[in-house]
Amino acid sequence: MKDHIKHFKTILDDKGVLLPEDGIDGYVSGWRGEIGSTPCVLRPTSSQETSQIIAYCAAHNLHLIPQSGNTGMVANSVPDESGEQIVLSTERMNKIIDIDPINKCAHVGAGVRLSALNDALAEYHLSFPIDLGSDPCLGGMVSTNTGGSRYLKYRGVRENLMGVKAVLADHDGTVIDDLKPLHKNNTGLDIKQLFVGTGGLFGIVTEVMVRLSPLPAQSATALLIPRDMDAAAALLIEIEKSCHNYLSAFEGMSHNAMQRALSHNPALTNPFGQDDVPHYAILLELSRSWPEREAEQPLNDVLENILAELWERDNAPLENALIGAPERLWALRHSISEGVQKSGKLFAFDISFKRGDFFRFREAMIERLKTHHPELTLCDFGHLGDGGAHFALVIDRDDTRASVPSYEKTVRNFINDAVVLEFGGSYSAEHGLGRKTEEAYAKYTPDEVKALTHAIKTAIAPIPVGTIKI
Ligand SMILES: Cc1cc2nc3c(=O)[nH]c(=O)nc-3n(C[C@H](O)[C@H](O)[C@H](O)COP(=O)(O)OP(=O)(O)OC[C@H]3O[C@@H](n4cnc5c(N)ncnc54)[C@H](O)[C@@H]3O)c2cc1C
């Protein structure tokens, strides 16, 4: 490895190669607690440098793990424990290259943080509207096809992506420039899609061109407490009927999930005041891109009227509703992920269903868990509006089963079999593929799809890059 490191130092400047003695823990530790090891971290500043690295790794049979913000949730962004995989961090490709407010697009380096892009866009009243509780980088977002809380209004990265520049995982490190800032372009194969949601399998994204949306100028939020779980699905339909164009989030939070967020984050105020945390709550957000206008109902009033109308119905779907400041209500939603993770040993499932099926699944699994796994506590939350759910199961850390791999495997099969085989859902709705999902990929992917993916990979990008095994 010494000679390889020596060579990398001829490609990159003196900040470009980090060694274990430089303090690289942050690059080998993943969000879910996975810890790997690497002989070095490479930090190129351009596509050309990345290309030289890939070509060299190809010639010497070295395995690269691309990393951007390292917020991946499926053990996908850090090396394994072999000590042989090399981390390639995009963090120095962090320039906002261009913002075009007329064409409504931004061209950025793969290592630009989502928050940095949105800060820069604010002066143009524009945003890249993918919203989530972490602060990833644009390269990682392309590679995982991030969804997030406002998916039902804006969709995910794929739908907001105009182009990428990427270095193919081939012997030459071929640079593919597919960065045309065009809203429409039907001229053959949409090559950039190779790099969307594929976790580096086909190569490393170095630059990204994204489509922008107007920054919301008004928003109104409420916590809805549904009468029961059937009413939660009915509420979504009713709200879509009355204000579909304004609806920007419809997020579910179970009692256990909210409770853990509140216990973990002392800075949170309990929006339910002295009252108990309810059995389930939905964070509803309406937004629009223009400020309040005279003779137009403010958005808070629109929301209040819709809720009052639902409330007054016979057999009202609402048990209660609280209108509150967006920052306060979103703080609760965004604290759940960490609160749940810190509350015990977590088995996380990022699943999705045909809208409406989630509650049938939830009800069935609550009953089955009581019988088969009473040691697990369900702390679910997620993106109800698009059929997505973070089905988080927590076991006490002191329980001896918590760290037994065969136990985790049993739990994963128990949940994923029901999701995929029984309810026709997905075992990875938005977090993509990684070590945590490789068994599920092997089990549930049709043979023809596996064979085609394998054939494409072998034909155009045969060099091992990333954590996905196909
Ligand atoms: C608190 C919290 C909340 C979250 N909420 C959501 C959510 O609501 N919705 C959602 O979709 N996700 C969510 N995530 C998951 C995560 O933030 C996303 O998957 C994110 O898009 C990952 O981006 P990243 O820059 O951190 O990538 P990384 O974690 O660095 O990498 C992710 C994957 O992409 C590959 N990769 C990284 N950069 C490149 C590149 N330049 N070229 C090729 N491959 C690359 C990596 O090898 C890895 O496979 C959440 C995470 C946390 C911690």
The ligand as a MOL file (V3000), in Angstrom:
LIG
                    3D

  0  0  0     0  0            999 V3000
M  V30 BEGIN CTAB
M  V30 COUNTS 53 58 0 0 0
M  V30 BEGIN ATOM
M  V30 1 C -31.0010 12.2960 10.4720 0
M  V30 2 C -31.0920 11.7700 9.0600 0
M  V30 3 C -32.2780 11.9100 8.3550 0
M  V30 4 C -32.3620 11.4230 7.0500 0
M  V30 5 N -33.5330 11.5850 6.3700 0
M  V30 6 C -33.6330 11.1550 5.1050 0
M  V30 7 C -34.8370 11.3450 4.3620 0
M  V30 8 O -35.8270 11.8740 4.8660 0
M  V30 9 N -34.8600 10.9220 3.0820 0
M  V30 10 C -33.7790 10.3180 2.4800 0
M  V30 11 O -33.8530 9.9670 1.3010 0
M  V30 12 N -32.6370 10.1140 3.1570 0
M  V30 13 C -32.5240 10.5090 4.4450 0
M  V30 14 N -31.3610 10.3050 5.1370 0
M  V30 15 C -30.2570 9.5400 4.5000 0
M  V30 16 C -29.1230 10.3700 3.8470 0
M  V30 17 O -29.0160 11.6620 4.3820 0
M  V30 18 C -29.2960 10.3980 2.3290 0
M  V30 19 O -29.1750 9.0820 1.8180 0
M  V30 20 C -28.2640 11.3050 1.6200 0
M  V30 21 O -28.7060 11.5300 0.3210 0
M  V30 22 C -26.8560 10.7700 1.5740 0
M  V30 23 O -26.0120 11.7770 1.0470 0
M  V30 24 P -24.5120 11.9450 1.5390 0
M  V30 25 O -23.9260 13.1160 0.8370 0
M  V30 26 O -24.4380 11.9770 3.0010 0
M  V30 27 O -23.8830 10.6250 0.9480 0
M  V30 28 P -22.9430 9.5560 1.6450 0
M  V30 29 O -23.5420 9.0980 2.9020 0
M  V30 30 O -21.5630 10.0520 1.7150 0
M  V30 31 O -23.0110 8.3760 0.5720 0
M  V30 32 C -24.2160 7.7340 0.2790 0
M  V30 33 C -24.0030 6.7080 -0.8510 0
M  V30 34 O -23.6470 7.3600 -2.0520 0
M  V30 35 C -22.3150 6.9990 -2.4630 0
M  V30 36 N -21.6870 8.2450 -2.8940 0
M  V30 37 C -21.4560 9.3430 -2.1430 0
M  V30 38 N -20.9660 10.3160 -2.8850 0
M  V30 39 C -20.8680 9.8230 -4.1350 0
M  V30 40 C -20.4200 10.3680 -5.3700 0
M  V30 41 N -19.9800 11.6180 -5.4670 0
M  V30 42 N -20.4570 9.5800 -6.4750 0
M  V30 43 C -20.9050 8.3020 -6.4100 0
M  V30 44 N -21.3330 7.7370 -5.2700 0
M  V30 45 C -21.3220 8.5050 -4.1520 0
M  V30 46 C -21.6740 6.3630 -1.2500 0
M  V30 47 O -20.6630 5.4310 -1.5700 0
M  V30 48 C -22.8890 5.7170 -0.6060 0
M  V30 49 O -23.2110 4.5390 -1.2830 0
M  V30 50 C -31.2440 10.7810 6.4450 0
M  V30 51 C -30.0570 10.6480 7.1620 0
M  V30 52 C -29.9730 11.1230 8.4570 0
M  V30 53 C -28.6650 10.9570 9.1720 0
M  V30 END ATOM
M  V30 BEGIN BOND
M  V30 1 1 1 2
M  V30 2 1 2 3
M  V30 3 2 2 52
M  V30 4 2 3 4
M  V30 5 1 4 5
M  V30 6 1 4 50
M  V30 7 2 5 6
M  V30 8 1 6 7
M  V30 9 1 6 13
M  V30 10 2 7 8
M  V30 11 1 7 9
M  V30 12 1 9 10
M  V30 13 2 10 11
M  V30 14 1 10 12
M  V30 15 2 12 13
M  V30 16 1 13 14
M  V30 17 1 14 15
M  V30 18 1 14 50
M  V30 19 1 15 16
M  V30 20 1 16 17
M  V30 21 1 16 18
M  V30 22 1 18 19
M  V30 23 1 18 20
M  V30 24 1 20 21
M  V30 25 1 20 22
M  V30 26 1 22 23
M  V30 27 1 23 24
M  V30 28 2 24 25
M  V30 29 1 24 26
M  V30 30 1 24 27
M  V30 31 1 27 28
M  V30 32 2 28 29
M  V30 33 1 28 30
M  V30 34 1 28 31
M  V30 35 1 31 32
M  V30 36 1 32 33
M  V30 37 1 33 34
M  V30 38 1 33 48
M  V30 39 1 34 35
M  V30 40 1 35 36
M  V30 41 1 35 46
M  V30 42 1 36 37
M  V30 43 1 36 45
M  V30 44 2 37 38
M  V30 45 1 38 39
M  V30 46 1 39 40
M  V30 47 2 39 45
M  V30 48 1 40 41
M  V30 49 2 40 42
M  V30 50 1 42 43
M  V30 51 2 43 44
M  V30 52 1 44 45
M  V30 53 1 46 47
M  V30 54 1 46 48
M  V30 55 1 48 49
M  V30 56 2 50 51
M  V30 57 1 51 52
M  V30 58 1 52 53
M  V30 END BOND
M  V30 END CTAB
M  END
